[in-house]
Amino acid sequence: MIIVGELINASRKKIRNEIKEKNYDEIARVAKEQLANGADFIDVNAGIFVGQEEDYLKWLVKTVQENTDAPCCIDTPDPTALEAAIKVHKGSPMLNSISLESERYEKMIPVLRGTDMKVIALCMSDEGMPYTTSDRMKIADKLVNNLVQNNVKIENIFVDPLVQPIGSGDNLGVEFLNAVEQIHKEFEGIHTICGMSNISFGIPKRKFANQVFMIMAITKGLDSAIMNPNDRRMMANIIAAEMLAGKDQFCEKYMNAYREGIFDLENKQPEKA
Ligand code: THG
């Protein structure tokens, strides 16, 4: 599983003020902690600062990169802010994201053409949020085909079928899961990704629901997620689920995790729900 640490996001109450006040040490700490707990990319999102998003996003990229070796996942729907953040990013970031919304799509394609950057292809269009698997596939097909035509390599594309809160519709979980399965069937070598914790918005015991949904998604082929890497049970579940889904040759990662004590959850302070 390719893990994108989600915690540096201004929509979170805990971090909003730290970003607003450019608290360098605190952002550095949250970046380092996520990396130490297994994040491959650090998501940076300053979307709530209307008019100042670009400035904050650049500062976040610099702060994360001065303190970790991890690349960022630059999280903004605004192509101008995205381009500015790419310019200050060292090495190759993940772009979060392109979609089929026409303005975003048209501005993002030239940014991506011929580059080796990883990009999230979010299943959203001018018609709004998808509901069924088929709604998602129609958008995914167009996005992936257009990206490939613009010389973006299939292995750099991370399709996000869009996880929506289960409270908004009983079938939203299943429609998402079936899209993950179908995307991997249609496009060999592609990745799928999602904002895992969207599923539990508005219900109690969010971490518990996120952990179960992750296992269900792994059986469908999900191989990347934007999530909280500090959730120890989630990280342990991922290792076991990937082994059981045939993604861990000779059970090597599972055995290593066992030796490192990653499954000894009861000996450590449990995280608050
Ligand atoms: N797809 C893509 N990118 C995304 C998302 C997605 N980026 C943003 C989001 N969804 C994923 N990141 C987060 C980050 C934090 C939280 C949820 C998703 C989170 N939210 C609490 C809440 O909503 O209740 C905040 C509570 C608080 O701390 O105030 O923690 O789907 N491509």
Residues whose N, C-alpha, C, O or C-beta is under 5 A from the ligand:
A	BS01	THG	E6 N9 S11 R12 K13 K14 D75 N96 S97 I120 D160 V163 C194 G195 S197 N198 I226
